[in-house]
């Protein structure tokens, strides 16, 4: 097997076809609307609510400023070349070249005097709208595109926190027409509207974590962007089942694409019992494009509406709430399990190609990542950033020549930007062969800026070598006949320690899946094959929860189970082998363990349970 092939499949399967099917061209959504009769006693105001580099969220607010009821509204505008509107909500949107027309839906067209309606859309590019028309007339009767929305208030500061209350104060927002009042948002939902710069929330539960942000409204009743978020945990309680700060890290990857074909959601962490047994979640993946951190899957990340039966707390999303999708469900999960820290992971096998550009200007990259991770809409959800660069100054899906120091430079910039109170981590290679990937980058220097490394001690061997020899994909140690020297966990950990990486900054990796071949007649490792075994989502790979029943383990090698059933040969970890690996990890003084990824486990989380019990 080429040393450039490990970790390929866990990064690649994103159900892109499913996502593509969700995208409908704007022109096909609705025919071009004709402007209605001009209504000068109304305004339309544009706000760019957020910008994540590769795209943005735009919003228009239509307000009836007259004395008679407005029966319908149509907003038109032009975008400059290079800026486009995409999917829209709360309006039918059509386009002809760079000209856009949005028309009310059946339920939000009638506006009484003083009433307003808002619709939004996702877009790409950096331009702003011009030539705004509302029902055929000027959007504000004077300037285009209308009265500016207020600025974001200052991030609230919490004080006087008790078992059931907390006091919040913030600095004022600004607006050209003046500020009318402020909405107080708790966990994304409005709980109060006040005219001053302080609010005391007295309806809280003891020992519970909350997130607060503030949103200003001007005298034209336009709302601006939300402030930054502050996390508040009330006193009392003491029922948190999670580990204390001195315990070992037990981290699992949650994939954003898992909500599609796998039908695996944040709620499954609760129903499986896994949430009480982990300490950290890596949310995978954000993309790396143009030297910046960007959104990976906007729909799954923050737009997908969850029904009550899918939601962590049994409460369905509403059409107008500020945050939905996985991010909101993770927020709810953290409210139930305050000990869990969530880290946003960027890169992975498919999206590591962008790190080369990022390394050319580490400070700019770090700033872009900070702005995205700390976006006010979800800043309280994330406790830091993880970069999964496969591989610095080496080859993965593509080859990188950024130099041995590039990872350390990137790590230093991220630590400087994110500060000491955020986690900064990285997933790294486990290739300990002579002159292999561990030798290609200065992991020791970079480790000074990282809290820990997730050492990917799996995917050493697999059916990319279609003819075999069969071998365990996650061997703990070497064994007679292993196909490649240096391809095992023990040698990877030893090499990183020898280079100066502290043992406490190394986490042992576990795969919640198996890799397999078919056309195999030999039960023991080292047999020949005719190709990859069949898998649910991809040839040669299958979840543990499937293999447990489909091809039960009937042997072990190098601390990993294997199974020969019919002509198929699989290797994977079981609760028993995981328990042994956790004992080895503790004996090595490692910082804990991590795994890829939650959806491969059984419905009752038996592999997570094995990691938890093995590290106690």
Secondary structure, DSSP 8 states (H G I E B T S, - for coil): --TT-TT-HHHH---HHHHHHH---HHHHS------S--SSEEEEEEEEEE-SS-EEEEEEEEE-SSS-B---EEEEE--TT-EEEEEESSEEEEETTEEEEE--TTS--B-TT-EEEEEEEEESS---EEEEETTEESSSSSSS-S---------EEES--SS-EEEE------TT-EEEEEEEETTEEEEEESSSEEEE----TT-EEEEEEEEEETT--B------EEEE-S------S--TTS-EEEEEEEGGGGSTT---THHHHHTS-GGG-SEEEEEEEEEETTEEE-S-HIIIII----TTTSTTS----TT-S--HHHHHHHHHHHH-TT-EEEEEEEHHHHGGGHHHHGGGHHHHHHHHHHHHT-TTTTTT--EEEEE-TTTTSBSSSB--S-TTHHHHHHHHHHHHH-TTSEEEEEE----STTSGGGGS-HHHHHTT-S-EEE----SS-TTSTTB----TT-SS--TT-SSTT-SHHHHHHHHHHTT--GGGEEEEEESEEEEEES---SSTT-B-SEE---SSBTTEEEHHHHHHHS---EEETTEEEEEETTEEEEE--HHHHHHHHHHHHHTT--EEEEE-GGGS-TT-HHHHHHHHHT-
